[in-house]
Amino acid sequence: MTKDVMIRIKGLQYAEGQEADTTDLMLPGQYFERDDLNFVKYDEIMEEDGEKIRNLLKFNDRQFTVVRRGSMESTMTFEKGKNTGVFTGHPLEIWRSEPLPQDC
């Protein structure tokens, strides 16, 4: 069963020699479960060029994967108890929210 949800994405990105770049987005998406995994799908419009990026978050209690497709493509996997390159120490949180009103 798929549920309409509001997703809050908060991020902090560091680049050597530069100030930290923060992101805080609220976006509509869909949540569903399959094969003991949780999934969240949502679209993001890039501010720079207006291109749509399709995002998929896939997670359970041991692993979190972010898949981005569109003009920007990437796959990042974070595993509990493992260092993941430059992403070490950046907490990722999923906040489940109430379903969207029907008119959204």
N, C-alpha and C positions, 0 to 999 in steps of 0.2 A: 504494500500500500504506500503510495506517495503522498506526502504532506507538503503543502505550501508553507514556507517559513520565511522569516526575516533573518538574514545572516549579518553578523557584525564581524568585520575583519579589522584587526588592529595589528599593525606591523611596525617594526623598527629596523632600519637597514643602515649598516655602517660601511663606509668606504674610507680606506686609509688616507689621512690628510684632509678629510672633509667632515663637516658636521653631520650628525645622525639625521636621517630622513625618516619622518614618521608618516604613517598612513592610518586613516580611520574611516572605514566605509560601512554603510548599511545598505544591503541589497536584498531584493526578493530572490528566493530560490526554491528548490525542491529537496526534500529529505526522504530517503528510503533505506530499507535494509535488505540485504541479500547475502546468503551464504556466510552468516556470522560476521558480516562487515556492515558498517554504516556508510552511507553515501550522501553527499550534499552537492547538488549541481546549481550553478548560477552563472550568469553572464555579467561581464564587466566591460564598460565602454572606456577606452583609453582617452585621457584628457588631451594628449598631444595631437592625435590624428582622428579621433572619433571611431576607430576600429573596435569591433566587438571581439572580446576574448571569452571563450567558453572555458569554464573552470569546473573541475571535478575534485572534490575532497573525498578520500577513501580512508576510513580509519576503524580501528578497534582498540583494545586496551594495550596493545604492544606496538602498534605502528600507525603512522600518519603519512599519507601520500597526497601531494598536490599535483594535479595534471592541468596544464594550461595549453589551450589550442587556439590558433588564430594567427594574427600577424606576429604575436609573441608566443613561442612554444617552449615549454619546459616541463620536466617531471622532477619533483623533489620528494625524497622519502626520508622520514625521520623515524628512528627506532628507539624505543625505550631502553635506556642504559648504554647506548652507543653514541660516540661522537660522530657528527655528520658535517665535517668540513667547517666552513665559516658559520654554519647555522647553530653550532653548539651554544647552549645557554639561552637561546631565544625561545621562551615558552609559547606554545601554540594552544589556544583555547577554542573550543567549540561551545557556543551558547545556543541551546535549543530554545526556540521561542514559540509563542502561540501561533496558530494558523492565521494566515492573512485573511482579512475580510474578503468576501466574494467580489467586491468591486475593484480590487487591486490588480 
